[in-house]
C-alpha cells in the first residue's frame, strides 16, 4: 500500500509541473499546521531582520563614525522607504493582475453570452418555422 501511494505520488510529480505541486503541498501544510507554523516563521523572520539590522548599525557606526542613535534613525528611514517602495510595486502588480483577470473573465462571459444567444436564436427560428408550418397546414 505504501509503495503504491509513493508510486502514484511520483507519477503525479512527473506529470505536473514541480512548481505547482510544491505550491499545493505548501498550501496544504499551511492549512493543516498554520496555527503553529506561522508564528514560528514570524519569529524566525523577526530574528533574521534584527541580526541584519544590528550588523548594518555596527557597519554604519564603524565606517561613517555615526552614533548608535544616528545609525538607528538612518536604518529606520531607509527601511521605511524600501518598505514603501516595495508595497507600492506590489499593489501596482496586484492591480494590473486584477484588471487582466477582470478582462479575461469579461471576455469569457461575452463569448458564452454570444454562444447562448446564437443557440436561442436558432431555437426561436425553429419554433417560428414550426409555427408557420402548422399555420400553413391548418
N, C-alpha and C positions, 0 to 999 in steps of 0.2 A: 504494500500500500504506500509506504514511504517513497520507494523508488519510482512508483507510478506518478505520484504527485510531483516529485522533483523533476521527472522527465517532462511532464506537462508544463511545469513552470519554465523549464529550459526551452521547450518548444515555443512557448509564449514569448520568452525573451528574444529568441532568434527571429520570430516572425514580426514582431513590432519593433518600433524604434526604442532604443535603450533609454533615451531621454524620457519618453512618455512613460515607460514602465517605472523609471526612477521617480518621476513626479507622482505617479499614482501610489507607489509604495510610501513615499514621504507623506502624502496626504493621509493615507491610511494610518500611518504611525502617529501623525499629529491628531487625527480624530480619536484614535484609541488611547493615546497617552499624553494628550495636550495639556491636561491639568497639571501634570507633574513635569513634563518636558519643557514647556515654555518658560517657567520661572528659572529653571536651571540654565537654559540658553540665555535668558536675560541677564542672569548673574555673571555668566562667563563673558558675555559681550561687555558688560559694565567693567569687569576686571581688566579686560583687554584694553578698553578705552582709557582707563586710569593709568595703566602701565605706559601706554604710548604718550599720554599727556604728561606724565612725570618725566619720561625721557626727553620729550621736547622742551619742557620747562628747564631742566638741567642744561640742555644744549644751549638754549637762549641765554641762560644766566652765564654760562662759561664763555660763549663766543662773543656775544654782544654786550657783556657786562651789565645786564639788567638786574634789577632786584627781583626777588621772588614774586612780589605783588605785580610788578610790571609785566613779567613773563606770563603770569596767570591771566591778567587782563588781555594781553595780546593774543594768547591762545583762545580765550573765550570769544573775542570778537572775530578772529579768523574762523573759528569753528561755527559761529553763528552765520557768517557769510557763506561758508561752504554748505551748511545745512539748508539755508535759504535757497541757494542756487540749485542744490540737488532736489529739493522739494518742488521748486519751480519747474525744472526739467521733467520730473516725474509727473506732475499734474498736466503739463503740456502733452506728454506722451499718452497719458490716460485719456485726455480729452480727444486727441486725434484718433486713438483706438476706438473710443466710444462712438465718434462720428462715423468712422469707417464701418463699424458693426451696424450702426443705425442705417446707413445707406445700403449695406448688403441685405439686411432684413427687409428694408422697404422695397428693394428691387425684387426679392423673392416673393413678397406679398403681392406686388403688382403682377408678376408673372403668374402666380396662382389665380389671381382675380381674372386675368385675361383668359387663362385656360378654362376657368369655371364659366365665364361669360360666353366663351365660344361653345362650350357644351350646352349651356342653357339656350343659346340662340338656335343651335341645331335641334334641340328638343322642341322648342317653340315652333320652329319651322315644320318639323314632322307632325306635331299636333295640329298645326294650321292646315297642312296639306291633307291630313286625315279628315279634318272637319270639312274642308272643301269637297273632298271625295264623297263623304257621307251626304253632304248637301246636294251634290250632283246626282247621286244615286236616288235619293228620295224625291 
